[in-house]
């Protein structure tokens, strides 16, 4: 799975080619931890960050925000910022803010 880095926006995402097989990741150049997973059928906004407890990595959190056909890049980036901020504070977004 190859990884590319660009500034994600609606126009750039629309121009990304679909792979013949498998999938690839396109990481956002401005927001660390925010990326697009491009597959043959859909393109999904996702986040990934390390959840730390007592200064050590407890786990890696990877969550899907939504499909690029249903969520704009601007809205997905806002959700990603919130999720990544929660992870940075040591809270798991999927668990309602609990560690």
mmCIF file of the C-alpha atoms, coordinates in Angstrom:
data_MODEL
# 
_entry.id   MODEL 
# 
loop_
_atom_site.group_PDB 
_atom_site.id 
_atom_site.type_symbol 
_atom_site.label_atom_id 
_atom_site.label_alt_id 
_atom_site.label_comp_id 
_atom_site.label_asym_id 
_atom_site.label_entity_id 
_atom_site.label_seq_id 
_atom_site.pdbx_PDB_ins_code 
_atom_site.Cartn_x 
_atom_site.Cartn_y 
_atom_site.Cartn_z 
_atom_site.occupancy 
_atom_site.B_iso_or_equiv 
_atom_site.pdbx_formal_charge 
_atom_site.auth_seq_id 
_atom_site.auth_comp_id 
_atom_site.auth_asym_id 
_atom_site.auth_atom_id 
_atom_site.pdbx_PDB_model_num 
ATOM 1  C CA . UNK A 1 1  ? 0.000   0.000  0.000   1.00 0.00 ? 1  UNK A CA 1 
ATOM 2  C CA . UNK A 1 2  ? 1.709   3.176  -1.202  1.00 0.00 ? 2  UNK A CA 1 
ATOM 3  C CA . UNK A 1 3  ? 1.418   6.464  0.686   1.00 0.00 ? 3  UNK A CA 1 
ATOM 4  C CA . UNK A 1 4  ? 1.236   9.939  -0.852  1.00 0.00 ? 4  UNK A CA 1 
ATOM 5  C CA . UNK A 1 5  ? 1.094   13.345 0.841   1.00 0.00 ? 5  UNK A CA 1 
ATOM 6  C CA . UNK A 1 6  ? -0.947  16.267 -0.564  1.00 0.00 ? 6  UNK A CA 1 
ATOM 7  C CA . UNK A 1 7  ? -3.156  19.030 0.779   1.00 0.00 ? 7  UNK A CA 1 
ATOM 8  C CA . UNK A 1 8  ? -6.539  17.321 0.859   1.00 0.00 ? 8  UNK A CA 1 
ATOM 9  C CA . UNK A 1 9  ? -9.398  19.297 -0.679  1.00 0.00 ? 9  UNK A CA 1 
ATOM 10 C CA . UNK A 1 10 ? -12.499 18.352 -2.652  1.00 0.00 ? 10 UNK A CA 1 
ATOM 11 C CA . UNK A 1 11 ? -10.925 19.102 -6.036  1.00 0.00 ? 11 UNK A CA 1 
ATOM 12 C CA . UNK A 1 12 ? -7.734  17.135 -5.359  1.00 0.00 ? 12 UNK A CA 1 
ATOM 13 C CA . UNK A 1 13 ? -9.722  14.174 -4.025  1.00 0.00 ? 13 UNK A CA 1 
ATOM 14 C CA . UNK A 1 14 ? -11.940 14.089 -7.117  1.00 0.00 ? 14 UNK A CA 1 
ATOM 15 C CA . UNK A 1 15 ? -8.832  13.824 -9.303  1.00 0.00 ? 15 UNK A CA 1 
ATOM 16 C CA . UNK A 1 16 ? -7.278  10.900 -7.406  1.00 0.00 ? 16 UNK A CA 1 
ATOM 17 C CA . UNK A 1 17 ? -7.290  7.722  -9.482  1.00 0.00 ? 17 UNK A CA 1 
ATOM 18 C CA . UNK A 1 18 ? -8.864  4.532  -8.184  1.00 0.00 ? 18 UNK A CA 1 
ATOM 19 C CA . UNK A 1 19 ? -6.419  1.642  -7.908  1.00 0.00 ? 19 UNK A CA 1 
ATOM 20 C CA . UNK A 1 20 ? -6.690  -1.402 -10.177 1.00 0.00 ? 20 UNK A CA 1 
ATOM 21 C CA . UNK A 1 21 ? -6.521  -3.580 -7.076  1.00 0.00 ? 21 UNK A CA 1 
ATOM 22 C CA . UNK A 1 22 ? -6.113  -3.007 -3.359  1.00 0.00 ? 22 UNK A CA 1 
ATOM 23 C CA . UNK A 1 23 ? -6.047  0.479  -1.882  1.00 0.00 ? 23 UNK A CA 1 
ATOM 24 C CA . UNK A 1 24 ? -3.699  3.318  -1.043  1.00 0.00 ? 24 UNK A CA 1 
ATOM 25 C CA . UNK A 1 25 ? -3.400  6.118  1.499   1.00 0.00 ? 25 UNK A CA 1 
ATOM 26 C CA . UNK A 1 26 ? -3.162  9.827  0.748   1.00 0.00 ? 26 UNK A CA 1 
ATOM 27 C CA . UNK A 1 27 ? -2.074  11.769 3.844   1.00 0.00 ? 27 UNK A CA 1 
ATOM 28 C CA . UNK A 1 28 ? -2.945  15.423 4.394   1.00 0.00 ? 28 UNK A CA 1 
ATOM 29 C CA . UNK A 1 29 ? 0.070   17.721 4.283   1.00 0.00 ? 29 UNK A CA 1 
ATOM 30 C CA . UNK A 1 30 ? -1.411  20.242 6.742   1.00 0.00 ? 30 UNK A CA 1 
ATOM 31 C CA . UNK A 1 31 ? -3.078  18.135 9.487   1.00 0.00 ? 31 UNK A CA 1 
ATOM 32 C CA . UNK A 1 32 ? -0.980  15.311 10.894  1.00 0.00 ? 32 UNK A CA 1 
ATOM 33 C CA . UNK A 1 33 ? -3.016  12.141 11.448  1.00 0.00 ? 33 UNK A CA 1 
ATOM 34 C CA . UNK A 1 34 ? -5.716  13.009 8.860   1.00 0.00 ? 34 UNK A CA 1 
ATOM 35 C CA . UNK A 1 35 ? -5.785  10.968 5.646   1.00 0.00 ? 35 UNK A CA 1 
ATOM 36 C CA . UNK A 1 36 ? -7.861  9.523  2.842   1.00 0.00 ? 36 UNK A CA 1 
ATOM 37 C CA . UNK A 1 37 ? -8.057  5.800  2.167   1.00 0.00 ? 37 UNK A CA 1 
ATOM 38 C CA . UNK A 1 38 ? -8.632  5.295  -1.564  1.00 0.00 ? 38 UNK A CA 1 
ATOM 39 C CA . UNK A 1 39 ? -10.109 1.968  -2.630  1.00 0.00 ? 39 UNK A CA 1 
ATOM 40 C CA . UNK A 1 40 ? -11.666 0.661  -5.790  1.00 0.00 ? 40 UNK A CA 1 
ATOM 41 C CA . UNK A 1 41 ? -15.219 1.511  -4.702  1.00 0.00 ? 41 UNK A CA 1 
ATOM 42 C CA . UNK A 1 42 ? -14.893 4.488  -2.351  1.00 0.00 ? 42 UNK A CA 1 
ATOM 43 C CA . UNK A 1 43 ? -12.652 7.089  -0.769  1.00 0.00 ? 43 UNK A CA 1 
ATOM 44 C CA . UNK A 1 44 ? -12.908 7.385  3.016   1.00 0.00 ? 44 UNK A CA 1 
ATOM 45 C CA . UNK A 1 45 ? -11.682 10.116 5.362   1.00 0.00 ? 45 UNK A CA 1 
ATOM 46 C CA . UNK A 1 46 ? -9.826  8.672  8.348   1.00 0.00 ? 46 UNK A CA 1 
ATOM 47 C CA . UNK A 1 47 ? -7.713  9.670  11.332  1.00 0.00 ? 47 UNK A CA 1 
ATOM 48 C CA . UNK A 1 48 ? -4.921  7.906  13.163  1.00 0.00 ? 48 UNK A CA 1 
ATOM 49 C CA . UNK A 1 49 ? -3.166  8.844  16.368  1.00 0.00 ? 49 UNK A CA 1 
ATOM 50 C CA . UNK A 1 50 ? -1.340  7.309  19.309  1.00 0.00 ? 50 UNK A CA 1 
ATOM 51 C CA . UNK A 1 51 ? -3.311  7.197  22.540  1.00 0.00 ? 51 UNK A CA 1 
ATOM 52 C CA . UNK A 1 52 ? -0.869  7.784  25.381  1.00 0.00 ? 52 UNK A CA 1 
ATOM 53 C CA . UNK A 1 53 ? -1.271  6.990  29.053  1.00 0.00 ? 53 UNK A CA 1 
ATOM 54 C CA . UNK A 1 54 ? 1.340   8.027  31.616  1.00 0.00 ? 54 UNK A CA 1 
ATOM 55 C CA . UNK A 1 55 ? 3.633   9.237  28.825  1.00 0.00 ? 55 UNK A CA 1 
ATOM 56 C CA . UNK A 1 56 ? 3.721   5.928  26.963  1.00 0.00 ? 56 UNK A CA 1 
ATOM 57 C CA . UNK A 1 57 ? 1.838   4.781  23.891  1.00 0.00 ? 57 UNK A CA 1 
ATOM 58 C CA . UNK A 1 58 ? -1.078  2.659  25.081  1.00 0.00 ? 58 UNK A CA 1 
ATOM 59 C CA . UNK A 1 59 ? -2.590  2.008  21.644  1.00 0.00 ? 59 UNK A CA 1 
ATOM 60 C CA . UNK A 1 60 ? -2.993  3.390  18.165  1.00 0.00 ? 60 UNK A CA 1 
ATOM 61 C CA . UNK A 1 61 ? -6.456  4.707  17.319  1.00 0.00 ? 61 UNK A CA 1 
ATOM 62 C CA . UNK A 1 62 ? -7.611  4.566  13.697  1.00 0.00 ? 62 UNK A CA 1 
ATOM 63 C CA . UNK A 1 63 ? -11.142 5.730  12.916  1.00 0.00 ? 63 UNK A CA 1 
ATOM 64 C CA . UNK A 1 64 ? -13.204 6.373  9.805   1.00 0.00 ? 64 UNK A CA 1 
ATOM 65 C CA . UNK A 1 65 ? -14.842 9.792  9.610   1.00 0.00 ? 65 UNK A CA 1 
ATOM 66 C CA . UNK A 1 66 ? -16.910 9.216  6.486   1.00 0.00 ? 66 UNK A CA 1 
ATOM 67 C CA . UNK A 1 67 ? -17.111 8.663  2.753   1.00 0.00 ? 67 UNK A CA 1 
ATOM 68 C CA . UNK A 1 68 ? -15.804 11.500 0.586   1.00 0.00 ? 68 UNK A CA 1 
ATOM 69 C CA . UNK A 1 69 ? -19.050 11.490 -1.431  1.00 0.00 ? 69 UNK A CA 1 
ATOM 70 C CA . UNK A 1 70 ? -21.100 12.128 1.720   1.00 0.00 ? 70 UNK A CA 1 
ATOM 71 C CA . UNK A 1 71 ? -18.816 14.424 3.768   1.00 0.00 ? 71 UNK A CA 1 
ATOM 72 C CA . UNK A 1 72 ? -16.983 17.488 2.474   1.00 0.00 ? 72 UNK A CA 1 
ATOM 73 C CA . UNK A 1 73 ? -13.265 17.782 3.112   1.00 0.00 ? 73 UNK A CA 1 
ATOM 74 C CA . UNK A 1 74 ? -13.858 20.851 5.270   1.00 0.00 ? 74 UNK A CA 1 
ATOM 75 C CA . UNK A 1 75 ? -16.345 19.021 7.515   1.00 0.00 ? 75 UNK A CA 1 
ATOM 76 C CA . UNK A 1 76 ? -14.129 15.922 7.709   1.00 0.00 ? 76 UNK A CA 1 
ATOM 77 C CA . UNK A 1 77 ? -11.122 18.079 8.673   1.00 0.00 ? 77 UNK A CA 1 
ATOM 78 C CA . UNK A 1 78 ? -13.129 19.712 11.493  1.00 0.00 ? 78 UNK A CA 1 
ATOM 79 C CA . UNK A 1 79 ? -14.149 16.302 12.852  1.00 0.00 ? 79 UNK A CA 1 
ATOM 80 C CA . UNK A 1 80 ? -10.565 15.071 12.474  1.00 0.00 ? 80 UNK A CA 1 
ATOM 81 C CA . UNK A 1 81 ? -9.237  18.023 14.482  1.00 0.00 ? 81 UNK A CA 1 
ATOM 82 C CA . UNK A 1 82 ? -11.658 17.261 17.303  1.00 0.00 ? 82 UNK A CA 1 
ATOM 83 C CA . UNK A 1 83 ? -10.877 13.533 17.332  1.00 0.00 ? 83 UNK A CA 1 
ATOM 84 C CA . UNK A 1 84 ? -7.118  14.140 17.198  1.00 0.00 ? 84 UNK A CA 1 
ATOM 85 C CA . UNK A 1 85 ? -7.401  16.702 20.028  1.00 0.00 ? 85 UNK A CA 1 
ATOM 86 C CA . UNK A 1 86 ? -9.214  14.128 22.167  1.00 0.00 ? 86 UNK A CA 1 
ATOM 87 C CA . UNK A 1 87 ? -6.535  11.551 21.417  1.00 0.00 ? 87 UNK A CA 1 
ATOM 88 C CA . UNK A 1 88 ? -3.876  14.127 22.303  1.00 0.00 ? 88 UNK A CA 1 
ATOM 89 C CA . UNK A 1 89 ? -5.561  14.606 25.690  1.00 0.00 ? 89 UNK A CA 1 
ATOM 90 C CA . UNK A 1 90 ? -5.436  10.837 26.276  1.00 0.00 ? 90 UNK A CA 1 
ATOM 91 C CA . UNK A 1 91 ? -9.139  10.230 25.551  1.00 0.00 ? 91 UNK A CA 1 
ATOM 92 C CA . UNK A 1 92 ? -10.537 7.725  23.073  1.00 0.00 ? 92 UNK A CA 1 
ATOM 93 C CA . UNK A 1 93 ? -13.107 9.431  20.755  1.00 0.00 ? 93 UNK A CA 1 
ATOM 94 C CA . UNK A 1 94 ? -15.077 6.239  20.126  1.00 0.00 ? 94 UNK A CA 1 
ATOM 95 C CA . UNK A 1 95 ? -15.514 5.604  23.854  1.00 0.00 ? 95 UNK A CA 1 
ATOM 96 C CA . UNK A 1 96 ? -17.128 8.983  24.479  1.00 0.00 ? 96 UNK A CA 1 
ATOM 97 C CA . UNK A 1 97 ? -13.969 10.613 25.785  1.00 0.00 ? 97 UNK A CA 1 
ATOM 98 C CA . UNK A 1 98 ? -12.901 7.875  28.174  1.00 0.00 ? 98 UNK A CA 1 
ATOM 99 C CA . UNK A 1 99 ? -9.255  6.639  28.178  1.00 0.00 ? 99 UNK A CA 1 
# 
